[in-house]
Amino acid sequence: MEAVVRRENVTAAYQRVVRNGGAPGVDGVTVDELKAYCQTHWDRIRQELLEGRYQPQPIRKVEIPKPEGGQRRLGIPTVMDRMIQQAVLQIL
């Protein structure tokens, strides 16, 4: 987990999430607000990750219409959880 939370890795994950954009999760934090959110919460989240105590937020469920009719169900994680997922993926 040390490699996951290294500054270079987290910075690359942050940049990727910002570049990809996307809707906010259940907490309402947008990609544009992620930097400020990290500045406020990253030390605590980093420690939780290192100690194995981090709990992802619930997924925001939405339905979007399919072109041929019907609905497509989506699960949208918070931008922080997307950043953490990206940081882990980059190390795997």
A tleap script that builds the chain and sets N, CA, C and O, in Angstrom:
source leaprc.protein.ff14SB
mol = sequence {
  NMET GLU ALA VAL VAL ARG ARG GLU ASN VAL
  THR ALA ALA TYR GLN ARG VAL VAL ARG ASN
  GLY GLY ALA PRO GLY VAL ASP GLY VAL THR
  VAL ASP GLU LEU LYS ALA TYR CYS GLN THR
  HIE TRP ASP ARG ILE ARG GLN GLU LEU LEU
  GLU GLY ARG TYR GLN PRO GLN PRO ILE ARG
  LYS VAL GLU ILE PRO LYS PRO GLU GLY GLY
  GLN ARG ARG LEU GLY ILE PRO THR VAL MET
  ASP ARG MET ILE GLN GLN ALA VAL LEU GLN
  ILE CLEU
}
set mol.1.N position { 0.821 -1.198 0.000 }
set mol.1.CA position { 0.000 0.000 0.000 }
set mol.1.C position { 0.865 1.263 0.000 }
set mol.1.O position { 0.427 2.329 -0.432 }
set mol.2.N position { 2.094 1.125 0.489 }
set mol.2.CA position { 3.013 2.276 0.463 }
set mol.2.C position { 3.177 2.811 -0.957 }
set mol.2.O position { 3.167 4.022 -1.177 }
set mol.3.N position { 3.327 1.899 -1.920 }
set mol.3.CA position { 3.505 2.325 -3.310 }
set mol.3.C position { 2.254 3.026 -3.829 }
set mol.3.O position { 2.352 3.983 -4.598 }
set mol.4.N position { 1.101 2.566 -3.421 }
set mol.4.CA position { -0.163 3.157 -3.871 }
set mol.4.C position { -0.266 4.611 -3.420 }
set mol.4.O position { -0.699 5.467 -4.191 }
set mol.5.N position { 0.127 4.898 -2.177 }
set mol.5.CA position { -0.061 6.245 -1.631 }
set mol.5.C position { 1.139 7.169 -1.828 }
set mol.5.O position { 1.155 8.286 -1.310 }
set mol.6.N position { 2.149 6.706 -2.580 }
set mol.6.CA position { 3.280 7.596 -2.882 }
set mol.6.C position { 2.796 8.804 -3.672 }
set mol.6.O position { 1.907 8.706 -4.518 }
set mol.7.N position { 3.399 9.928 -3.377 }
set mol.7.CA position { 2.990 11.199 -3.977 }
set mol.7.C position { 2.916 11.139 -5.512 }
set mol.7.O position { 1.935 11.592 -6.102 }
set mol.8.N position { 3.949 10.581 -6.156 }
set mol.8.CA position { 3.961 10.541 -7.629 }
set mol.8.C position { 2.789 9.718 -8.160 }
set mol.8.O position { 2.154 10.096 -9.144 }
set mol.9.N position { 2.507 8.599 -7.507 }
set mol.9.CA position { 1.429 7.727 -7.953 }
set mol.9.C position { 0.068 8.389 -7.749 }
set mol.9.O position { -0.789 8.343 -8.632 }
set mol.10.N position { -0.122 8.997 -6.597 }
set mol.10.CA position { -1.399 9.660 -6.306 }
set mol.10.C position { -1.591 10.859 -7.230 }
set mol.10.O position { -2.708 11.117 -7.680 }
set mol.11.N position { -0.528 11.588 -7.516 }
set mol.11.CA position { -0.618 12.725 -8.433 }
set mol.11.C position { -1.039 12.262 -9.823 }
set mol.11.O position { -1.893 12.886 -10.453 }
set mol.12.N position { -0.450 11.179 -10.301 }
set mol.12.CA position { -0.826 10.636 -11.615 }
set mol.12.C position { -2.277 10.170 -11.607 }
set mol.12.O position { -2.998 10.383 -12.582 }
set mol.13.N position { -2.710 9.540 -10.527 }
set mol.13.CA position { -4.099 9.080 -10.413 }
set mol.13.C position { -5.053 10.276 -10.405 }
set mol.13.O position { -6.091 10.254 -11.066 }
set mol.14.N position { -4.698 11.304 -9.665 }
set mol.14.CA position { -5.502 12.532 -9.615 }
set mol.14.C position { -5.652 13.125 -11.019 }
set mol.14.O position { -6.758 13.463 -11.443 }
set mol.15.N position { -4.536 13.246 -11.732 }
set mol.15.CA position { -4.569 13.827 -13.076 }
set mol.15.C position { -5.446 13.011 -14.014 }
set mol.15.O position { -6.165 13.571 -14.842 }
set mol.16.N position { -5.388 11.696 -13.887 }
set mol.16.CA position { -6.200 10.825 -14.738 }
set mol.16.C position { -7.689 11.013 -14.460 }
set mol.16.O position { -8.491 11.108 -15.388 }
set mol.17.N position { -8.054 11.068 -13.181 }
set mol.17.CA position { -9.461 11.251 -12.813 }
set mol.17.C position { -9.967 12.607 -13.303 }
set mol.17.O position { -11.076 12.699 -13.828 }
set mol.18.N position { -9.175 13.645 -13.138 }
set mol.18.CA position { -9.572 14.978 -13.601 }
set mol.18.C position { -9.729 14.980 -15.123 }
set mol.18.O position { -10.687 15.547 -15.649 }
set mol.19.N position { -8.793 14.351 -15.824 }
set mol.19.CA position { -8.849 14.288 -17.290 }
set mol.19.C position { -10.095 13.537 -17.765 }
set mol.19.O position { -10.719 13.922 -18.753 }
set mol.20.N position { -10.452 12.457 -17.050 }
set mol.20.CA position { -11.612 11.651 -17.446 }
set mol.20.C position { -12.937 12.322 -17.114 }
set mol.20.O position { -13.956 12.034 -17.743 }
set mol.21.N position { -12.928 13.210 -16.135 }
set mol.21.CA position { -14.168 13.896 -15.755 }
set mol.21.C position { -15.175 12.936 -15.147 }
set mol.21.O position { -14.807 11.991 -14.448 }
set mol.22.N position { -16.420 13.180 -15.415 }
set mol.22.CA position { -17.473 12.315 -14.911 }
set mol.22.C position { -18.289 12.973 -13.822 }
set mol.22.O position { -17.937 14.026 -13.289 }
set mol.23.N position { -19.376 12.322 -13.514 }
set mol.23.CA position { -20.342 12.837 -12.542 }
set mol.23.C position { -19.869 12.589 -11.116 }
set mol.23.O position { -19.058 11.696 -10.872 }
set mol.24.N position { -20.375 13.379 -10.180 }
set mol.24.CA position { -20.037 13.149 -8.770 }
set mol.24.C position { -20.739 11.912 -8.229 }
set mol.24.O position { -21.743 11.456 -8.777 }
set mol.25.N position { -20.191 11.380 -7.144 }
set mol.25.CA position { -20.805 10.245 -6.466 }
set mol.25.C position { -21.798 10.711 -5.419 }
set mol.25.O position { -22.313 11.827 -5.493 }
set mol.26.N position { -22.068 9.846 -4.434 }
set mol.26.CA position { -23.075 10.145 -3.415 }
set mol.26.C position { -22.719 11.352 -2.553 }
set mol.26.O position { -23.609 11.978 -1.978 }
set mol.27.N position { -21.445 11.687 -2.455 }
set mol.27.CA position { -21.039 12.820 -1.616 }
set mol.27.C position { -21.191 14.162 -2.322 }
set mol.27.O position { -21.066 15.211 -1.688 }
set mol.28.N position { -21.460 14.142 -3.633 }
set mol.28.CA position { -21.667 15.368 -4.390 }
set mol.28.C position { -20.401 16.102 -4.784 }
set mol.28.O position { -20.477 17.161 -5.406 }
set mol.29.N position { -19.228 15.563 -4.436 }
set mol.29.CA position { -17.958 16.216 -4.777 }
set mol.29.C position { -17.692 16.026 -6.271 }
set mol.29.O position { -17.698 14.901 -6.770 }
set mol.30.N position { -17.460 17.126 -6.973 }
set mol.30.CA position { -17.190 17.064 -8.406 }
set mol.30.C position { -15.692 16.925 -8.661 }
set mol.30.O position { -14.872 17.097 -7.760 }
set mol.31.N position { -15.360 16.613 -9.897 }
set mol.31.CA position { -13.956 16.528 -10.295 }
set mol.31.C position { -13.271 17.879 -10.076 }
set mol.31.O position { -12.106 17.925 -9.682 }
set mol.32.N position { -13.981 18.969 -10.329 }
set mol.32.CA position { -13.409 20.305 -10.128 }
set mol.32.C position { -13.116 20.593 -8.657 }
set mol.32.O position { -12.252 21.413 -8.347 }
set mol.33.N position { -13.820 19.933 -7.761 }
set mol.33.CA position { -13.634 20.143 -6.323 }
set mol.33.C position { -12.641 19.165 -5.700 }
set mol.33.O position { -12.325 19.270 -4.515 }
set mol.34.N position { -12.150 18.213 -6.494 }
set mol.34.CA position { -11.304 17.149 -5.954 }
set mol.34.C position { -10.021 17.685 -5.318 }
set mol.34.O position { -9.615 17.204 -4.261 }
set mol.35.N position { -9.383 18.663 -5.937 }
set mol.35.CA position { -8.127 19.191 -5.386 }
set mol.35.C position { -8.338 19.739 -3.975 }
set mol.35.O position { -7.580 19.414 -3.061 }
set mol.36.N position { -9.357 20.563 -3.801 }
set mol.36.CA position { -9.646 21.128 -2.475 }
set mol.36.C position { -10.025 20.027 -1.490 }
set mol.36.O position { -9.641 20.074 -0.322 }
set mol.37.N position { -10.773 19.042 -1.961 }
set mol.37.CA position { -11.169 17.923 -1.101 }
set mol.37.C position { -9.929 17.164 -0.631 }
set mol.37.O position { -9.822 16.804 0.542 }
set mol.38.N position { -9.003 16.924 -1.542 }
set mol.38.CA position { -7.754 16.226 -1.190 }
set mol.38.C position { -6.946 17.030 -0.178 }
set mol.38.O position { -6.406 16.470 0.776 }
set mol.39.N position { -6.864 18.329 -0.384 }
set mol.39.CA position { -6.099 19.167 0.539 }
set mol.39.C position { -6.654 19.087 1.955 }
set mol.39.O position { -5.901 19.166 2.925 }
set mol.40.N position { -7.954 18.933 2.075 }
set mol.40.CA position { -8.598 18.859 3.385 }
set mol.40.C position { -8.553 17.462 3.988 }
set mol.40.O position { -8.362 17.319 5.195 }
set mol.41.N position { -8.728 16.423 3.161 }
set mol.41.CA position { -8.968 15.076 3.681 }
set mol.41.C position { -7.863 14.054 3.404 }
set mol.41.O position { -7.893 12.964 3.975 }
set mol.42.N position { -6.881 14.377 2.537 }
set mol.42.CA position { -5.942 13.349 2.099 }
set mol.42.C position { -5.120 12.740 3.231 }
set mol.42.O position { -4.915 11.527 3.235 }
set mol.43.N position { -4.650 13.519 4.178 }
set mol.43.CA position { -3.822 12.960 5.257 }
set mol.43.C position { -4.566 11.852 6.003 }
set mol.43.O position { -3.997 10.800 6.295 }
set mol.44.N position { -5.843 12.097 6.307 }
set mol.44.CA position { -6.643 11.084 7.005 }
set mol.44.C position { -6.884 9.861 6.120 }
set mol.44.O position { -6.744 8.724 6.573 }
set mol.45.N position { -7.243 10.097 4.867 }
set mol.45.CA position { -7.526 8.987 3.953 }
set mol.45.C position { -6.265 8.161 3.724 }
set mol.45.O position { -6.326 6.932 3.704 }
set mol.46.N position { -5.138 8.816 3.552 }
set mol.46.CA position { -3.861 8.118 3.356 }
set mol.46.C position { -3.572 7.211 4.545 }
set mol.46.O position { -3.191 6.053 4.371 }
set mol.47.N position { -3.753 7.734 5.743 }
set mol.47.CA position { -3.507 6.936 6.946 }
set mol.47.C position { -4.462 5.744 7.018 }
set mol.47.O position { -4.049 4.639 7.369 }
set mol.48.N position { -5.724 5.962 6.691 }
set mol.48.CA position { -6.701 4.869 6.680 }
set mol.48.C position { -6.300 3.798 5.666 }
set mol.48.O position { -6.424 2.605 5.942 }
set mol.49.N position { -5.823 4.220 4.499 }
set mol.49.CA position { -5.373 3.257 3.491 }
set mol.49.C position { -4.196 2.442 4.011 }
set mol.49.O position { -4.176 1.218 3.874 }
set mol.50.N position { -3.229 3.107 4.597 }
set mol.50.CA position { -2.038 2.417 5.108 }
set mol.50.C position { -2.376 1.454 6.243 }
set mol.50.O position { -1.728 0.419 6.399 }
set mol.51.N position { -3.382 1.794 7.026 }
set mol.51.CA position { -3.773 0.949 8.154 }
set mol.51.C position { -4.842 -0.081 7.791 }
set mol.51.O position { -5.270 -0.860 8.642 }
set mol.52.N position { -5.275 -0.085 6.521 }
set mol.52.CA position { -6.294 -1.036 6.087 }
set mol.52.C position { -7.678 -0.718 6.625 }
set mol.52.O position { -8.525 -1.606 6.723 }
set mol.53.N position { -7.916 0.535 6.974 }
set mol.53.CA position { -9.202 0.932 7.549 }
set mol.53.C position { -10.073 1.731 6.587 }
set mol.53.O position { -11.201 2.080 6.932 }
set mol.54.N position { -9.579 2.026 5.397 }
set mol.54.CA position { -10.351 2.864 4.472 }
set mol.54.C position { -11.600 2.128 4.003 }
set mol.54.O position { -11.534 0.963 3.611 }
set mol.55.N position { -12.722 2.806 4.044 }
set mol.55.CA position { -13.987 2.261 3.556 }
set mol.55.C position { -14.493 3.144 2.415 }
set mol.55.O position { -14.759 4.328 2.622 }
set mol.56.N position { -14.628 2.581 1.216 }
set mol.56.CA position { -15.177 3.376 0.112 }
set mol.56.C position { -16.605 3.818 0.430 }
set mol.56.O position { -17.317 3.174 1.201 }
set mol.57.N position { -16.997 4.914 -0.174 }
set mol.57.CA position { -18.364 5.410 -0.018 }
set mol.57.C position { -19.323 4.543 -0.840 }
set mol.57.O position { -18.891 3.852 -1.763 }
set mol.58.N position { -20.608 4.574 -0.516 }
set mol.58.CA position { -21.582 3.848 -1.346 }
set mol.58.C position { -21.557 4.376 -2.783 }
set mol.58.O position { -21.137 5.503 -3.045 }
set mol.59.N position { -22.009 3.547 -3.679 }
set mol.59.CA position { -22.090 3.898 -5.101 }
set mol.59.C position { -23.396 4.654 -5.351 }
set mol.59.O position { -24.446 4.274 -4.835 }
set mol.60.N position { -23.326 5.724 -6.143 }
set mol.60.CA position { -24.554 6.426 -6.551 }
set mol.60.C position { -25.132 5.690 -7.752 }
set mol.60.O position { -24.461 5.512 -8.768 }
set mol.61.N position { -26.374 5.268 -7.625 }
set mol.61.CA position { -27.025 4.516 -8.698 }
set mol.61.C position { -27.879 5.464 -9.532 }
set mol.61.O position { -28.678 6.241 -9.009 }
set mol.62.N position { -27.686 5.376 -10.839 }
set mol.62.CA position { -28.489 6.170 -11.767 }
set mol.62.C position { -28.909 5.280 -12.927 }
set mol.62.O position { -28.276 4.264 -13.215 }
set mol.63.N position { -29.978 5.678 -13.578 }
set mol.63.CA position { -30.423 4.995 -14.788 }
set mol.63.C position { -30.437 6.004 -15.921 }
set mol.63.O position { -30.899 7.134 -15.764 }
set mol.64.N position { -29.921 5.572 -17.068 }
set mol.64.CA position { -29.948 6.426 -18.251 }
set mol.64.C position { -30.689 5.676 -19.352 }
set mol.64.O position { -30.630 4.447 -19.407 }
set mol.65.N position { -31.380 6.392 -20.222 }
set mol.65.CA position { -32.136 5.715 -21.277 }
set mol.65.C position { -31.212 5.113 -22.338 }
set mol.65.O position { -30.210 5.712 -22.730 }
set mol.66.N position { -31.576 3.920 -22.786 }
set mol.66.CA position { -30.870 3.287 -23.905 }
set mol.66.C position { -31.463 3.810 -25.209 }
set mol.66.O position { -32.651 4.128 -25.259 }
set mol.67.N position { -30.652 3.904 -26.267 }
set mol.67.CA position { -31.165 4.403 -27.552 }
set mol.67.C position { -32.320 3.554 -28.095 }
set mol.67.O position { -33.239 4.078 -28.723 }
set mol.68.N position { -32.264 2.244 -27.847 }
set mol.68.CA position { -33.296 1.350 -28.380 }
set mol.68.C position { -34.449 1.151 -27.399 }
set mol.68.O position { -35.306 0.293 -27.611 }
set mol.69.N position { -34.470 1.931 -26.342 }
set mol.69.CA position { -35.514 1.832 -25.320 }
set mol.69.C position { -34.994 1.127 -24.084 }
set mol.69.O position { -33.978 0.434 -24.130 }
set mol.70.N position { -35.679 1.305 -23.011 }
set mol.70.CA position { -35.255 0.704 -21.756 }
set mol.70.C position { -34.276 1.604 -21.021 }
set mol.70.O position { -33.995 2.727 -21.439 }
set mol.71.N position { -33.776 1.089 -19.939 }
set mol.71.CA position { -32.871 1.851 -19.090 }
set mol.71.C position { -31.569 1.088 -18.884 }
set mol.71.O position { -31.554 -0.142 -18.835 }
set mol.72.N position { -30.500 1.822 -18.768 }
set mol.72.CA position { -29.191 1.252 -18.437 }
set mol.72.C position { -28.834 1.721 -17.036 }
set mol.72.O position { -28.838 2.920 -16.757 }
set mol.73.N position { -28.526 0.782 -16.160 }
set mol.73.CA position { -28.174 1.119 -14.783 }
set mol.73.C position { -26.672 1.365 -14.663 }
set mol.73.O position { -25.856 0.592 -15.166 }
set mol.74.N position { -26.331 2.452 -13.990 }
set mol.74.CA position { -24.930 2.791 -13.751 }
set mol.74.C position { -24.686 2.933 -12.257 }
set mol.74.O position { -25.571 3.353 -11.510 }
set mol.75.N position { -23.494 2.584 -11.833 }
set mol.75.CA position { -23.050 2.836 -10.468 }
set mol.75.C position { -21.885 3.808 -10.527 }
set mol.75.O position { -20.874 3.526 -11.170 }
set mol.76.N position { -22.013 4.938 -9.868 }
set mol.76.CA position { -20.995 5.984 -9.948 }
set mol.76.C position { -20.307 6.128 -8.590 }
set mol.76.O position { -20.929 6.562 -7.620 }
set mol.77.N position { -19.017 5.762 -8.521 }
set mol.77.CA position { -18.284 5.970 -7.269 }
set mol.77.C position { -17.947 7.448 -7.072 }
set mol.77.O position { -18.011 8.238 -8.014 }
set mol.78.N position { -17.593 7.810 -5.856 }
set mol.78.CA position { -17.150 9.184 -5.593 }
set mol.78.C position { -15.843 9.442 -6.342 }
set mol.78.O position { -15.128 8.505 -6.696 }
set mol.79.N position { -15.542 10.705 -6.577 }
set mol.79.CA position { -14.294 11.018 -7.283 }
set mol.79.C position { -13.080 10.594 -6.458 }
set mol.79.O position { -12.064 10.194 -7.027 }
set mol.80.N position { -13.164 10.674 -5.132 }
set mol.80.CA position { -12.052 10.210 -4.290 }
set mol.80.C position { -11.866 8.705 -4.446 }
set mol.80.O position { -10.735 8.233 -4.566 }
set mol.81.N position { -12.949 7.954 -4.444 }
set mol.81.CA position { -12.827 6.508 -4.626 }
set mol.81.C position { -12.296 6.177 -6.016 }
set mol.81.O position { -11.540 5.218 -6.174 }
set mol.82.N position { -12.682 6.956 -7.027 }
set mol.82.CA position { -12.128 6.744 -8.372 }
set mol.82.C position { -10.628 7.015 -8.380 }
set mol.82.O position { -9.868 6.297 -9.030 }
set mol.83.N position { -10.201 8.049 -7.660 }
set mol.83.CA position { -8.773 8.358 -7.593 }
set mol.83.C position { -8.012 7.232 -6.898 }
set mol.83.O position { -6.934 6.845 -7.348 }
set mol.84.N position { -8.555 6.710 -5.820 }
set mol.84.CA position { -7.905 5.609 -5.106 }
set mol.84.C position { -7.865 4.363 -5.984 }
set mol.84.O position { -6.843 3.680 -6.041 }
set mol.85.N position { -8.959 4.062 -6.665 }
set mol.85.CA position { -8.979 2.910 -7.578 }
set mol.85.C position { -7.908 3.058 -8.649 }
set mol.85.O position { -7.211 2.095 -8.969 }
set mol.86.N position { -7.776 4.255 -9.201 }
set mol.86.CA position { -6.770 4.501 -10.234 }
set mol.86.C position { -5.369 4.340 -9.669 }
set mol.86.O position { -4.497 3.773 -10.327 }
set mol.87.N position { -5.145 4.831 -8.460 }
set mol.87.CA position { -3.826 4.705 -7.821 }
set mol.87.C position { -3.462 3.233 -7.619 }
set mol.87.O position { -2.316 2.840 -7.832 }
set mol.88.N position { -4.435 2.428 -7.208 }
set mol.88.CA position { -4.193 0.988 -7.032 }
set mol.88.C position { -3.916 0.343 -8.384 }
set mol.88.O position { -2.972 -0.435 -8.519 }
set mol.89.N position { -4.730 0.660 -9.382 }
set mol.89.CA position { -4.569 0.086 -10.722 }
set mol.89.C position { -3.180 0.362 -11.286 }
set mol.89.O position { -2.586 -0.513 -11.916 }
set mol.90.N position { -2.663 1.550 -11.070 }
set mol.90.CA position { -1.347 1.921 -11.603 }
set mol.90.C position { -0.222 1.099 -10.985 }
set mol.90.O position { 0.845 0.968 -11.586 }
set mol.91.N position { -0.439 0.547 -9.802 }
set mol.91.CA position { 0.591 -0.244 -9.130 }
set mol.91.C position { 0.478 -1.721 -9.479 }
set mol.91.O position { 1.475 -2.444 -9.448 }
set mol.92.N position { -0.730 -2.176 -9.811 }
set mol.92.CA position { -0.912 -3.606 -10.137 }
set mol.92.C position { -0.168 -4.010 -11.389 }
set mol.92.O position { -0.221 -5.173 -11.792 }
savepdb mol mol.pdb
quit
